[in-house]
Amino acid sequence: MGKYINDNRIVLTLDAGGNSMRFSAMKAEEFIVAPIVLPSNANDLDLCLETMVTGFRSVMNLLGNQKPVAISFAFPGPADYPNGIIGGYLPNFPSFRDGVALGPYLNRVFGIPVYINNDGDLFAFGEALSGALPQVNEKLEALGSAKRFHNLIGYTFGTGFGIGCVINGQLNRGDNSCVETYCLPNPHINGVILEDSVAIRAVKRVYAEQSGVQDASLTPKDIFDIAEGTKPGNQKAAVASFEELGHVAGAAMAMSAQLMDGIIVIGGGISASAKYFMPALLEEMRGTVRTLSGDVLQRVQMKVYNLDNESEFAAFAKGDARQIKIYGSEDTVTYDPQKRIGVMLDKIGTSKAISVGAYAFALSQLDA
């Protein structure tokens, strides 16, 4: 199903975290060696770069005579991704704050192209090429629908609120490596960034506020279990913490859907709590706005469907298709006036989608 599912080229990959780094290699959109995990040494630039070289060399040793064509991975920003330069305020990698030419450095060491991107971008790219987007189109075809989708907006709910956008198969990295929504105004808290209501810290904060329980050890998984009734706690507050996330995320998605007009896919750790945030998210996207003259409009011009719901997907596939006559003849053409998009959870897993995105991005750049 994936664009590069039969490609035999090998790309070295890296899952870079502030505590540890996982090095591996991918061929035909699948990992071909067990990951090598090393401490990040993120506070010491020399040790951190030495760790990267050691990790990639270790993977290459496992590959034997098989030669990688590129290195491709996600790394936290701020960054000048096209030029492979990382720098600015990076809480997990403080030694990079003054600016590090990471891509050029690794290129000089290994002598192969190096591609670095934002994880939200690579998540969206992976889902667009090998996950949600092709699955949606295959399902539409199976249901006899002529409708096809070519654009995808990917969101990750986790430590932060990430976004990536793929238009007609091309990843939109922007002119400044700055395609973001985390810093948009928060519709619930005036003057505060949106991410403060759509992240792990948001779920924990709202639960503490609603329950009166100040327990920093509680995780979103704990709060989900409380909502499920499988862990003691304030069930009403737990549900409310995910509902607020859904409302604020839905407000952000309503804006991006209008601007980029594509399928929306949600990944990240908190996406496992979708049963509690998705109704609020959809309610927000399906809401209305008005003009000063009093006219009421849909907040999102397109009809919004939950594509993980089979009955909604069937209605999504059906649309409002009809036959209309060509003026001056008895011949007809199919006309479907219903504008529509869908929201769904990721289909290949967030981590896998990011890795596939990194693999596909490298090959697409080499092919170009």
Summary of the structure (lengths in Angstrom):
residues: 368
radius of gyration: 22.3
end to end distance: 21.4
largest distance: 75.6
contacts: 1256
relative contact order: 0.14
helix: 41%
strand: 22%
